[in-house]
Amino acid sequence: MINFFRKIRLNLLVENNTGKYFKYAIGEIALVVIGILIALGINNWNSNRIQRQRESLLLSELNKEFKSNKIQLDSVLTKHKYSMKSVEYLMSRLPIKNLKIENLDSLSYHIYHLGTFYTFNPSGGVINSLMNSSTINIITNNELRKFIIGWNDVLLDYQEEEILARDNYINHLKHFEKKHFNYNSNYYKYLNDPRIDLSILQTLEFDNYVQDRRFDLDNILNNSYGELDAIINTIDKIIELSEAKK
């Protein structure tokens, strides 16, 4: 093809037809430019197609990850609420004045569940990959990108209350349990052990133990700063915005 165009130019020069030569040269340059632009357009289209395929794959994995995280958060919150019900039962009995009229099995059951502890530890493989490798730029939805970028801050805000409650339980409340109750996976042994001095249930120390746990659980479930609402909303929005379009 190049030789063909070269022969035409040479013939025009031999014929001394300078005007036609320059017109032809301009036309040839224009064809070359058009060819380059077409090639660039095809390359850009192909590059965009590959980018959209990568985005689609990442969104699919992100959607799966956050659906799994939502299931875990729901499970953890259910357990927190379950512990809170036990707290509320025990609070309703305080101060315990007459052990003879108390249902010790019920007290044992609720003290056991008061001491169960769980934390939300979501999977972060996909979202961390997006942030650490700057692949976040491949996400075309600006709203989704905003929630992805803000995820770690929202997570840390929520986890802060769980961490404070966990540390308080491990460093203080658990010691109280191990000292005064039969620390056993069978809750019926919490109080039904002849070595346990049941009078501990009538002390201010026991009242404070229950109220301390209530304070921690309340901070997780009913925080006035809205950390729980924020993390639930963020998870729901990431799931919604990463959902494959039907």
ChimeraX attribute file (.defattr): number of C-alpha atoms within 10 A of each C-alpha:
attribute: neighborCount
match mode: 1-to-1
recipient: residues
	/A:1	5
	/A:2	6
	/A:3	8
	/A:4	8
	/A:5	12
	/A:6	10
	/A:7	11
	/A:8	14
	/A:9	19
	/A:10	12
	/A:11	12
	/A:12	16
	/A:13	15
	/A:14	10
	/A:15	11
	/A:16	11
	/A:17	12
	/A:18	13
	/A:19	11
	/A:20	14
	/A:21	18
	/A:22	14
	/A:23	11
	/A:24	16
	/A:25	15
	/A:26	12
	/A:27	12
	/A:28	13
	/A:29	12
	/A:30	12
	/A:31	12
	/A:32	12
	/A:33	12
	/A:34	12
	/A:35	12
	/A:36	12
	/A:37	12
	/A:38	12
	/A:39	12
	/A:40	12
	/A:41	12
	/A:42	12
	/A:43	12
	/A:44	12
	/A:45	12
	/A:46	12
	/A:47	12
	/A:48	12
	/A:49	12
	/A:50	12
	/A:51	14
	/A:52	15
	/A:53	12
	/A:54	15
	/A:55	19
	/A:56	18
	/A:57	13
	/A:58	21
	/A:59	21
	/A:60	15
	/A:61	16
	/A:62	22
	/A:63	21
	/A:64	16
	/A:65	18
	/A:66	24
	/A:67	17
	/A:68	13
	/A:69	18
	/A:70	19
	/A:71	11
	/A:72	17
	/A:73	19
	/A:74	13
	/A:75	15
	/A:76	17
	/A:77	17
	/A:78	12
	/A:79	17
	/A:80	21
	/A:81	16
	/A:82	16
	/A:83	23
	/A:84	22
	/A:85	16
	/A:86	22
	/A:87	23
	/A:88	16
	/A:89	15
	/A:90	21
	/A:91	15
	/A:92	10
	/A:93	12
	/A:94	16
	/A:95	14
	/A:96	19
	/A:97	13
	/A:98	10
	/A:99	12
	/A:100	7
	/A:101	8
	/A:102	12
	/A:103	9
	/A:104	16
	/A:105	15
	/A:106	16
	/A:107	19
	/A:108	19
	/A:109	17
	/A:110	22
	/A:111	22
	/A:112	24
	/A:113	18
	/A:114	23
	/A:115	18
	/A:116	12
	/A:117	16
	/A:118	13
	/A:119	18
	/A:120	18
	/A:121	12
	/A:122	15
	/A:123	13
	/A:124	15
	/A:125	11
	/A:126	16
	/A:127	21
	/A:128	17
	/A:129	13
	/A:130	20
	/A:131	13
	/A:132	9
	/A:133	9
	/A:134	10
	/A:135	15
	/A:136	20
	/A:137	13
	/A:138	15
	/A:139	20
	/A:140	11
	/A:141	11
	/A:142	10
	/A:143	12
	/A:144	19
	/A:145	18
	/A:146	13
	/A:147	17
	/A:148	21
	/A:149	15
	/A:150	12
	/A:151	20
	/A:152	15
	/A:153	11
	/A:154	20
	/A:155	20
	/A:156	14
	/A:157	17
	/A:158	24
	/A:159	19
	/A:160	13
	/A:161	21
	/A:162	21
	/A:163	16
	/A:164	13
	/A:165	24
	/A:166	17
	/A:167	13
	/A:168	15
	/A:169	21
	/A:170	13
	/A:171	11
	/A:172	13
	/A:173	18
	/A:174	15
	/A:175	12
	/A:176	15
	/A:177	18
	/A:178	12
	/A:179	10
	/A:180	17
	/A:181	23
	/A:182	19
	/A:183	16
	/A:184	11
	/A:185	9
	/A:186	11
	/A:187	20
	/A:188	17
	/A:189	18
	/A:190	24
	/A:191	24
	/A:192	15
	/A:193	12
	/A:194	8
	/A:195	10
	/A:196	15
	/A:197	11
	/A:198	16
	/A:199	12
	/A:200	14
	/A:201	19
	/A:202	15
	/A:203	15
	/A:204	13
	/A:205	12
	/A:206	19
	/A:207	18
	/A:208	12
	/A:209	18
	/A:210	21
	/A:211	17
	/A:212	18
	/A:213	20
	/A:214	22
	/A:215	13
	/A:216	20
	/A:217	22
	/A:218	17
	/A:219	19
	/A:220	24
	/A:221	19
	/A:222	12
	/A:223	15
	/A:224	11
	/A:225	11
	/A:226	13
	/A:227	22
	/A:228	22
	/A:229	15
	/A:230	16
	/A:231	22
	/A:232	16
	/A:233	14
	/A:234	21
	/A:235	21
	/A:236	14
	/A:237	17
	/A:238	22
	/A:239	21
	/A:240	14
	/A:241	16
	/A:242	21
	/A:243	15
	/A:244	12
	/A:245	6
	/A:246	3
